[in-house]
Amino acid sequence: MATLTQANPVPDLMYDWLTVLQSKAEGLNAYEQYIEDAEREGATKCVEMFRKLHEQDAKQVEEIKCHLKMVLDHFKT
Protein backbone atom coordinates (compact mmCIF):
# COMPACT_ATOMS: atom_id res chain seq x y z
CA MET A 1 0.00 0.00 0.00
CA ALA A 2 2.65 2.56 1.02
CA THR A 3 5.74 2.13 -1.11
CA LEU A 4 9.14 3.27 0.14
CA THR A 5 9.85 6.56 -1.61
CA GLN A 6 11.04 9.98 -0.58
CA ALA A 7 7.39 11.09 -0.54
CA ASN A 8 6.39 8.20 1.73
CA PRO A 9 9.15 6.82 3.99
CA VAL A 10 6.91 4.12 5.50
CA PRO A 11 7.60 0.70 3.94
CA ASP A 12 4.61 -1.50 3.10
CA LEU A 13 5.50 -4.11 5.71
CA MET A 14 5.78 -1.52 8.47
CA TYR A 15 2.48 0.03 7.40
CA ASP A 16 0.82 -3.40 7.38
CA TRP A 17 1.87 -4.18 10.95
CA LEU A 18 0.91 -0.73 12.19
CA THR A 19 -2.51 -1.23 10.61
CA VAL A 20 -2.92 -4.66 12.19
CA LEU A 21 -2.02 -3.21 15.62
CA GLN A 22 -4.50 -0.38 15.17
CA SER A 23 -7.27 -2.78 14.15
CA LYS A 24 -6.65 -5.03 17.15
CA ALA A 25 -6.56 -2.04 19.51
CA GLU A 26 -9.88 -0.82 18.15
CA GLY A 27 -11.26 -4.33 18.62
CA LEU A 28 -10.18 -4.36 22.26
CA ASN A 29 -12.02 -1.09 22.84
CA ALA A 30 -15.11 -2.48 21.14
CA TYR A 31 -15.07 -5.63 23.28
CA GLU A 32 -14.99 -3.47 26.40
CA GLN A 33 -18.19 -1.77 25.25
CA TYR A 34 -19.76 -5.10 24.30
CA ILE A 35 -18.96 -6.48 27.77
CA GLU A 36 -20.69 -3.50 29.38
CA ASP A 37 -23.71 -3.95 27.11
CA ALA A 38 -23.95 -7.66 27.92
CA GLU A 39 -23.56 -6.99 31.65
CA ARG A 40 -26.35 -4.41 31.50
CA GLU A 41 -28.59 -7.02 29.83
CA GLY A 42 -27.62 -9.69 32.37
CA ALA A 43 -26.29 -11.90 29.55
CA THR A 44 -23.68 -13.81 31.53
CA LYS A 45 -22.69 -16.19 28.73
CA CYS A 46 -22.18 -13.25 26.36
CA VAL A 47 -20.06 -11.45 28.95
CA GLU A 48 -17.91 -14.57 29.31
CA MET A 49 -17.46 -14.92 25.56
CA PHE A 50 -16.63 -11.24 25.03
CA ARG A 51 -14.09 -11.43 27.87
CA LYS A 52 -12.55 -14.53 26.31
CA LEU A 53 -12.28 -12.79 22.93
CA HIS A 54 -10.84 -9.68 24.59
CA GLU A 55 -8.22 -11.77 26.39
CA GLN A 56 -7.23 -13.57 23.18
CA ASP A 57 -6.90 -10.31 21.26
CA ALA A 58 -4.94 -8.71 24.12
CA LYS A 59 -2.42 -11.57 23.90
CA GLN A 60 -2.23 -11.10 20.13
CA VAL A 61 -1.62 -7.37 20.60
CA GLU A 62 1.40 -8.18 22.77
CA GLU A 63 2.74 -10.53 20.09
CA ILE A 64 2.10 -7.94 17.39
CA LYS A 65 3.91 -5.25 19.38
CA CYS A 66 6.98 -7.50 19.69
CA HIS A 67 6.86 -8.32 16.01
CA LEU A 68 6.38 -4.67 15.06
CA LYS A 69 9.48 -3.77 17.08
CA MET A 70 11.42 -6.33 15.04
CA VAL A 71 10.09 -4.83 11.79
CA LEU A 72 10.93 -1.30 12.96
CA ASP A 73 14.46 -2.42 13.84
CA HIS A 74 14.79 -4.03 10.41
CA PHE A 75 14.02 -0.72 8.67
CA LYS A 76 16.25 1.48 10.83
CA THR A 77 18.57 3.57 8.74
Phi, psi and omega per residue, in radians:
M1 nan -0.963 3.133
A2 -1.847 1.859 -3.120
T3 -1.428 2.687 -3.090
L4 -1.405 1.796 3.086
T5 -2.412 3.040 3.071
Q6 -1.108 -0.584 3.138
A7 -1.244 -0.542 -3.125
N8 -2.381 1.715 -3.073
P9 -1.431 0.204 3.138
V10 -1.733 1.950 3.116
P11 -1.121 2.675 -3.136
D12 -0.920 -0.812 -3.085
L13 -1.094 -0.732 3.107
M14 -1.119 -0.786 3.110
Y15 -1.019 -0.770 -3.131
D16 -1.022 -0.822 -3.102
W17 -1.228 -0.620 3.051
L18 -1.099 -0.684 3.127
T19 -1.174 -0.726 3.099
V20 -1.071 -0.784 3.136
L21 -1.076 -0.759 3.121
Q22 -1.075 -0.771 -3.135
S23 -1.083 -0.764 3.127
K24 -1.136 -0.702 3.134
A25 -1.114 -0.713 3.081
E26 -1.113 -0.666 3.099
G27 -1.094 -0.716 3.111
L28 -1.068 -0.751 3.104
N29 -1.098 -0.702 3.123
A30 -1.115 -0.778 3.134
Y31 -1.028 -0.655 3.112
E32 -1.052 -0.715 3.102
Q33 -1.182 -0.725 -3.138
Y34 -1.102 -0.660 3.105
I35 -1.091 -0.795 3.107
E36 -1.054 -0.761 3.126
D37 -1.054 -0.804 -3.123
A38 -1.147 -0.678 3.099
E39 -1.107 -0.733 3.138
R40 -1.077 -0.587 3.135
E41 -1.490 -0.107 -3.109
G42 1.246 0.439 -3.099
A43 -1.613 1.397 -3.041
T44 -0.995 -0.770 -3.130
K45 -1.116 -0.672 3.100
C46 -1.157 -0.729 3.094
V47 -1.009 -0.821 -3.134
E48 -1.046 -0.764 -3.119
M49 -1.191 -0.749 3.099
F50 -1.090 -0.692 3.100
R51 -1.124 -0.709 3.105
K52 -1.076 -0.807 3.120
L53 -1.103 -0.726 3.103
H54 -1.046 -0.805 -3.129
E55 -1.081 -0.762 3.132
Q56 -1.099 -0.783 3.138
D57 -1.171 -0.635 3.109
A58 -1.085 -0.691 3.078
K59 -1.136 -0.713 3.116
Q60 -1.137 -0.643 3.102
V61 -1.056 -0.735 3.116
E62 -1.094 -0.732 3.087
E63 -1.110 -0.756 -3.128
I64 -1.098 -0.744 3.133
K65 -1.053 -0.737 3.100
C66 -1.114 -0.759 -3.133
H67 -1.176 -0.694 3.114
L68 -1.083 -0.694 3.088
K69 -1.032 -0.739 3.113
M70 -1.079 -0.759 3.129
V71 -1.133 -0.760 3.110
L72 -1.059 -0.748 3.099
D73 -1.092 -0.651 3.135
H74 -1.077 -0.625 -3.069
F75 -1.686 0.136 3.082
K76 -1.084 2.458 3.124
T77 -1.943 nan nan
